[in-house]
Each structure stands twice: as C-alpha cells, then as structure tokens.
Amino acid sequence: MPNIELTDTELRITLTAGEKLAALHGDLTFAGTQIRGAEVLDAKWWWQLGLRVPGTAIPGLIIAGTYLRKGDRAFVSWRRGKQALAINLRGARLDRVILGVDDAKALADQINDAIISC
C-alpha cells in the first residue's frame, strides 16, 4: 500500500518497490494548490480507466500504471482487498490519482478537510 503524507504545502505519495515495478512509475508529489479533492470510488471504478500506457493490469487483482482516455490522465496503484481512493487534481500532469488504501473514506475526509482549512 502506498504511503500518503499530507503536509501544509504538499501531498506526497511514496510507492513500495513492488508498486513502482507494477506501475512503471516513481513516487508522486503534488503541491497543495493542485489538489481539488478526494473521493471514494465504487466497486466498478476500473471499467472507465481507458488505455494503459504503461503499467500492469489483471482486473480484480491488480491495476497499476498510467491510464489515458479523452480528457483524463490517471495514475493508478490498486490491488485486491483495498478500497479505491481518487485524488482529483488541477494544473498537474495528471488529472487524478487512484490508490488502493485500507480506509478510503478517512483519507478522503482528511484530504478534503485540509483543502477547506487553507
């Protein structure tokens, strides 16, 4: 599971070595001004990801990498047994980041509260 660190000025997502290998991607850092909000995704969230370039996908087991579709560029690091958390962005090279976490609601609330308190 990725480590998510929210500070007063930025959001840092640190991936494990296995997650980096599966996603063919490194750690991510976003300025606080780039974060629009966070939400918990429903059970069929991966159906509308688009084209994977590059990454790994075995739907229902592991989904990792960068996904493109018209008007959306998403980074995903998720595996079975984890809840899907979407972090929506603006002014970044990605439109959203989708992570597999243990408690997506709590993290979404924490991120949204941090945005409101700015």
URBEL-V607130 format. One line per field, one symbol per residue. ss: DSSP state (@ for helix, = for strand, . for the rest). psi: psi as a letter, one per 40 degrees, with the letter a starting at -180 (. if undefined). burial: b if it has 24 or more other ideal C-beta (glycine too) atoms within 12 Angstrom, else e. A space follows every 50 residues. Layout:
BEGIN
ss->???
psi->???
burial->???
END
This chain:
BEGIN
ss->..====...=====..@@@@@@@....====@@@======....@@@@.. ========...========..========...=======......===== =..@@@@@@@@@@@@@..
psi->hihhhhadeihhhhiiddddddefiaiihiideehdiiihiidfdedfda hhhaaihghedhhiahhhihehhihhgiiieiihhhhhiieieidihhih idgddddddddddddde.
burial->ebebebeeeebebebeeebeebbebeebbbebebbebbbbbeeebbeebb ebeebbbeeeebbbbbbeeeeebbbbbbbeebbbbbbbbeebebbbbbbb beebeebbebbbebbeee
END
